[in-house]
Structures are given as structure tokens and as C-alpha cells.
Amino acid sequence: RVPVSTRLVTNWTTTVNANGTVISGARLGCLTVNASNVVIENSAITCSGYVGVQLNGTGIVLRNDTIAGANAGSGSVQYAVRDWGSGNSIVGSYVHNCTQCVYSSVTAITDSFIDVDATVAGIHYEAIYDPGGGPGMAIQHSSIVNGHKDQTAAFYAAPDGGQVQGVTINGSYLAGGGYTIYPTGQLGQSVRNVAVTNNVVQA
């Protein structure tokens, strides 16, 4: 999350197209990143609706950020982060006020707190949703929580976009959901090469 001492300045940027862009100490709204090697750090990103941060490039780093909907109800965001790029990472960040908080099959998540704390009627809840089709996610030293104990999962994987594979969850805390960790094969696809090690898992 954003360090307490950080003074945020409103930034009206909604799309990043230049490779190597660095945004720091900003208060941002909904954001699309089409470039590569972009760093967004020490910033608060607040967006209501469908997608908070859309990642389309490679080597993008979201570091020490708070990424959230405006509130936990009607102002929440479905996908706080949706990653259609590759080699991107979320580090030291707090993601909340969302219902399917991180949607990705490629993102590395480290030292972060992903929290499904939003409530929206008629929707599924997953802190992390891996739709397959990528090389796999790496989740390290993070807290992955779904506060809805009767709904879906903290980590959910289903091959909507292709094979689910290469997932690593290590040294993390996972809690909540109907099934806390819920990889499911369907559409003729299986789930392969998932490593879950040294974690604390709580229903």
C-alpha cells in the first residue's frame, strides 16, 4: 500500500502509451497501460465499475500502491487489476473494494494484500482469478483473502482462456471463499503444474 508519509498529487492520466514511464506519488483514476517497462509506485488508484488498471504491456510494475474501488458497494470495481500483458508484477500493494480483484494468468504478486471486501448482488467473488492461457502466476509472501466464506475462492483458476499451468503460491496466507484454493479443469482442459508450498490456509 501507499506509504503513510507519501503526499499524493492528483494525476489526470488515464492511458500510458510511452515505454519506461514512471508515475510516483499520484492519485489516479481508472488506468490503461499499453506500454512496457512502466512503473507506477507509491500511488492510489481509485476506480469504480469494470476495470481499475488494465495492463497490456510487458515488464510493468505496480509497487507500493493502493488499488481500489471507491467503496465496498455500488462504487466497487470488478477487476481491480486485469493483466493481458506479460512479465508484470504487483509488489507491496493493497488491492480491495473489488469482487474479482486480480484477473490474470501471468502476474507475479509479492508482499501484497489482495482483499475481496466488496459486496455486489449476483456476482462471483475471487481475490485472484487465473483464466489460463498464460505461463502462470507466481504469488509470494502475500495475503489473499475472500471475505465471502460461501462464495467461490481466494484463488480460483479455470481455463476460460486456455490451459491453466505453472502456478506457484508460496509463503502466503490464503483465507475465505467456498473453497479457499479452487483450481478447476473444464472445457476439455486440465490444470497442470500447480505448486502450493509453505502457506497458511484458513477456511
Phi, psi and chi 1 to 4 in degrees:
 res  aa     phi    psi   chi1   chi2   chi3   chi4
   1 ARG       -  169.0   67.4  177.1   66.4 -154.4
   2 VAL   -64.1  128.8  179.1      -      -      -
   3 PRO   -56.2  141.4  -25.5   34.4      -      -
   4 VAL   -57.4  -35.3  173.9      -      -      -
   5 SER   -78.9   -4.2   59.5      -      -      -
   6 THR   -74.0  130.1  -56.2      -      -      -
   7 ARG   -95.7  114.2 -177.4  175.7  179.2  -87.6
   8 LEU   -88.2  140.5  -62.4  176.7      -      -
   9 VAL  -118.6  130.0  176.7      -      -      -
  10 THR   -61.2  131.8  -61.5      -      -      -
  11 ASN  -126.9  123.2 -174.4  -38.2      -      -
  12 TRP   -88.4    8.8  -62.1  107.8      -      -
  13 THR   -61.2  132.7  -61.8      -      -      -
  14 THR  -118.1  -19.3   58.1      -      -      -
  15 THR  -138.6  133.0  -54.2      -      -      -
  16 VAL  -111.6  117.9  177.2      -      -      -
  17 ASN  -115.5   -9.0  -67.7  -42.6      -      -
  18 ALA   -98.0  124.1      -      -      -      -
  19 ASN   -58.9  143.0  -67.2  -20.1      -      -
  20 GLY    80.3    7.5      -      -      -      -
  21 THR   -62.7  138.9  -63.5      -      -      -
  22 VAL  -122.2  124.7  175.6      -      -      -
  23 ILE  -118.8  123.8  -62.4  174.3      -      -
  24 SER  -136.8  141.4 -176.4      -      -      -
  25 GLY    64.7   36.9      -      -      -      -
  26 ALA  -111.8  152.7      -      -      -      -
  27 ARG  -106.9  110.9 -176.7  178.6  -70.2  106.1
  28 LEU  -118.9  159.3  -65.0  152.3      -      -
  29 GLY  -101.8 -155.2      -      -      -      -
  30 CYS   -55.1  138.4  -52.4      -      -      -
  31 LEU  -139.5  135.4 -173.1   66.8      -      -
  32 THR  -117.1  128.3  -61.9      -      -      -
  33 VAL  -112.4  108.8 -178.2      -      -      -
  34 ASN   -97.3   -6.9  -64.3  -40.6      -      -
  35 ALA   -99.6  174.0      -      -      -      -
  36 SER  -113.2  159.1  -63.1      -      -      -
  37 ASN    56.6   40.0  -57.8  -43.7      -      -
  38 VAL   -94.3  140.8  170.7      -      -      -
  39 VAL  -120.8  126.5  175.6      -      -      -
  40 ILE  -120.6  113.1  -58.7  169.9      -      -
  41 GLU  -134.6  154.0   61.2 -176.6    3.0      -
  42 ASN    51.1   40.4  -56.5  -34.0      -      -
  43 SER  -129.4  156.2  -65.0      -      -      -
  44 ALA  -109.9  121.2      -      -      -      -
  45 ILE  -114.3  116.2  -57.7  168.2      -      -
  46 THR  -122.7  125.2  -55.8      -      -      -
  47 CYS  -151.8  132.9  176.7      -      -      -
  48 SER  -103.0  149.3  -60.4      -      -      -
  49 GLY   114.5 -124.9      -      -      -      -
  50 TYR   -94.7  -57.7 -169.8   44.2      -      -
  51 VAL  -130.4  126.8  179.8      -      -      -
  52 GLY   -80.1  -58.5      -      -      -      -
  53 VAL  -126.4  118.8 -176.7      -      -      -
  54 GLN  -101.8  118.8  173.2   68.5   50.4      -
  55 LEU  -104.2  117.3  -54.7  179.7      -      -
  56 ASN  -115.6   -6.7  -63.6  -34.7      -      -
  57 GLY  -102.7 -164.0      -      -      -      -
  58 THR  -123.0  152.8   62.2      -      -      -
  59 GLY    66.3   26.9      -      -      -      -
  60 ILE   -84.1  136.6  -58.9  164.2      -      -
  61 VAL  -121.2  123.6  178.9      -      -      -
  62 LEU  -104.4  108.7  -55.2  176.6      -      -
  63 ARG  -126.7  127.5 -178.1  168.8   55.6 -134.2
  64 ASN    55.2   44.9  -61.5  -25.3      -      -
  65 ASP  -110.2  157.2  -64.2  -38.5      -      -
  66 THR  -111.3  119.7  -62.3      -      -      -
  67 ILE  -121.9  119.2  -54.8  168.5      -      -
  68 ALA  -157.5  161.5      -      -      -      -
  69 GLY   -75.0  172.8      -      -      -      -
  70 ALA   -69.6  -29.6      -      -      -      -
  71 ASN  -157.5 -176.5   56.9   51.4      -      -
  72 ALA   -91.9    6.2      -      -      -      -
  73 GLY  -118.8 -117.6      -      -      -      -
  74 SER   -65.5  -19.0   61.1      -      -      -
  75 GLY   -95.7   10.2      -      -      -      -
  76 SER   -73.6  170.9   63.5      -      -      -
  77 VAL  -118.5  141.7   62.9      -      -      -
  78 GLN   -70.8  -67.4 -178.8  171.8  -12.9      -
  79 TYR  -101.0  105.1  -56.5  124.2      -      -
  80 ALA   -64.5  -41.5      -      -      -      -
  81 VAL  -132.9  124.9  178.8      -      -      -
  82 ARG  -120.6  120.7 -174.2  172.1   64.4  176.0
  83 ASP  -112.0  110.0 -170.9   -9.9      -      -
  84 TRP  -109.1   12.6  -73.7   -9.9      -      -
  85 GLY   -98.6 -142.0      -      -      -      -
  86 SER  -157.6  151.2   63.3      -      -      -
  87 GLY    66.3   26.9      -      -      -      -
  88 ASN   -98.7  159.0  -58.7  -38.2      -      -
  89 SER  -144.5  150.2   58.4      -      -      -
  90 ILE  -117.1  120.7  -60.0  171.1      -      -
  91 VAL  -129.4  129.6 -178.8      -      -      -
  92 GLY    57.3   34.5      -      -      -      -
  93 SER  -116.7  158.8  -66.4      -      -      -
  94 TYR  -116.4  118.7  176.8   34.8      -      -
  95 VAL  -118.7  120.9 -179.2      -      -      -
  96 HIS  -156.9 -173.6   70.7  113.9      -      -
  97 ASN    52.9   44.7  -75.0   -9.4      -      -
  98 CYS  -139.5  162.4   42.0      -      -      -
  99 THR  -110.3  -36.5   56.2      -      -      -
 100 GLN  -129.6   80.8  -64.9  169.6  -53.8      -
 101 CYS   -64.9  -48.6  -62.2      -      -      -
 102 VAL  -121.9  119.9  177.1      -      -      -
 103 TYR  -112.8  107.0 -176.2   84.1      -      -
 104 SER  -169.4  153.0  169.5      -      -      -
 105 SER  -122.5   17.7   62.5      -      -      -
 106 VAL  -136.8  -16.7  -63.6      -      -      -
 107 THR   -75.5  141.7  -49.0      -      -      -
 108 ALA   -95.2  125.4      -      -      -      -
 109 ILE  -117.6  122.3  -60.7  174.5      -      -
 110 THR  -135.4  136.6  -53.3      -      -      -
 111 ASP    52.6   40.6  -61.8  -32.4      -      -
 112 SER  -125.0  163.7  -65.6      -      -      -
 113 PHE  -121.6  112.5 -179.0   18.7      -      -
 114 ILE  -109.2  116.5  -44.6  -62.5      -      -
 115 ASP  -130.9  112.7 -176.2   17.2      -      -
 116 VAL   -80.2   93.5  179.9      -      -      -
 117 ASP  -116.7    7.0   56.6   -3.4      -      -
 118 ALA   -89.8  153.3      -      -      -      -
 119 THR  -129.8  117.0  -60.9      -      -      -
 120 VAL  -134.7  127.7  177.9      -      -      -
 121 ALA   -61.4  136.0      -      -      -      -
 122 GLY    78.1   16.6      -      -      -      -
 123 ILE  -120.3  155.8 -161.5  164.6      -      -
 124 HIS   -84.6  154.4  -70.7 -109.6      -      -
 125 TYR  -122.1  124.6  -60.7  104.9      -      -
 126 GLU  -143.4  129.6  -60.8   94.4   15.1      -
 127 ALA   -66.4  -43.9      -      -      -      -
 128 ILE  -130.7  131.3  -64.1  174.4      -      -
 129 TYR  -122.6  111.5 -172.8  148.8      -      -
 130 ASP   -99.0  109.6 -177.4  -17.3      -      -
 131 PRO   -88.3    4.1   35.2  -36.1      -      -
 132 GLY    78.7  177.2      -      -      -      -
 133 GLY    92.9   -8.9      -      -      -      -
 134 GLY  -116.4 -179.7      -      -      -      -
 135 PRO   -74.4  -12.0   26.3  -34.6      -      -
 136 GLY   119.7  157.0      -      -      -      -
 137 MET   -97.7  152.3  -58.8 -173.2   72.7      -
 138 ALA  -124.5  113.9      -      -      -      -
 139 ILE  -112.9  119.6  -58.5  165.2      -      -
 140 GLN  -131.0  134.3  -59.2  -84.4  -14.0      -
 141 HIS    49.9   46.8  -51.1  139.3      -      -
 142 SER  -129.8  162.6  -66.0      -      -      -
 143 SER  -108.5  122.8  -67.2      -      -      -
 144 ILE  -121.1  108.1  -47.7  -60.6      -      -
 145 VAL  -129.3  132.2  176.7      -      -      -
 146 ASN  -116.4  108.2  178.3   -5.0      -      -
 147 GLY   -70.4   -7.1      -      -      -      -
 148 HIS   -94.6   97.6  -59.4  -90.0      -      -
 149 LYS   -73.6   -8.4  -65.3 -177.7 -179.3  -67.1
 150 ASP  -111.7   13.6   59.5  -13.3      -      -
 151 GLN  -134.5  116.6 -117.6  -68.3   -9.8      -
 152 THR    50.2 -111.7  -41.5      -      -      -
 153 ALA  -161.5  165.7      -      -      -      -
 154 ALA   -76.4  -48.9      -      -      -      -
 155 PHE  -118.3  122.2  175.1   84.4      -      -
 156 TYR  -125.1  136.4  177.6   71.4      -      -
 157 ALA  -135.3  130.6      -      -      -      -
 158 ALA  -148.5  139.9      -      -      -      -
 159 PRO   -79.3   56.4   30.1  -35.7      -      -
 160 ASP   -65.4  -35.3  -59.0  -23.8      -      -
 161 GLY  -111.0    6.5      -      -      -      -
 162 GLY   139.2 -170.8      -      -      -      -
 163 GLN   -58.9  131.6 -177.7   76.5   54.1      -
 164 VAL   -88.9  124.2  175.2      -      -      -
 165 GLN  -158.8  162.7   60.1 -172.5  -14.4      -
 166 GLY    65.1   28.0      -      -      -      -
 167 VAL   -84.8  133.8  176.9      -      -      -
 168 THR  -125.0  124.6  -59.6      -      -      -
 169 ILE  -124.2  114.0  -53.9  173.1      -      -
 170 ASN  -137.8  137.5  179.8   66.4      -      -
 171 GLY    59.2   35.6      -      -      -      -
 172 SER  -123.1  168.4  -64.7      -      -      -
 173 TYR  -111.2  125.7  172.1   74.0      -      -
 174 LEU  -127.0  133.8  -61.8   99.8      -      -
 175 ALA  -149.6  152.2      -      -      -      -
 176 GLY    88.1 -175.7      -      -      -      -
 177 GLY    81.6  164.3      -      -      -      -
 178 GLY   -62.5  -42.8      -      -      -      -
 179 TYR  -126.7  122.1  -59.2   91.5      -      -
 180 THR   -62.7  -47.3  -57.2      -      -      -
 181 ILE  -117.7  119.6  -59.3  172.9      -      -
 182 TYR  -136.0   79.1 -173.7    1.8      -      -
 183 PRO   -88.0  129.9   27.5  -25.5      -      -
 184 THR  -132.1  130.8  175.5      -      -      -
 185 GLY   -89.0  139.0      -      -      -      -
 186 GLN  -161.6  177.2   54.5 -176.8  -47.7      -
 187 LEU    53.8   33.6  -53.8  174.5      -      -
 188 GLY    76.7    8.1      -      -      -      -
 189 GLN  -112.3  146.2  -58.4  -92.4   15.7      -
 190 SER  -104.6  174.9   61.3      -      -      -
 191 VAL  -107.3  126.3  176.6      -      -      -
 192 ARG  -125.2  149.1  -57.4 -174.9  -57.0 -171.2
 193 ASN    54.9   55.6  -58.1  -34.7      -      -
 194 VAL  -104.2  124.7  175.7      -      -      -
 195 ALA  -116.4  118.7      -      -      -      -
 196 VAL  -119.8  107.6 -179.8      -      -      -
 197 THR  -136.4  142.2   55.1      -      -      -
 198 ASN    58.3   39.9  -57.3  -46.4      -      -
 199 ASN  -110.9  163.0  -60.4  -70.6      -      -
 200 VAL  -107.7  122.6  174.5      -      -      -
 201 VAL  -119.3  125.6  179.3      -      -      -
 202 GLN  -129.1  133.3 -178.8  176.7  -19.1      -
 203 ALA   -67.6      -      -      -      -      -
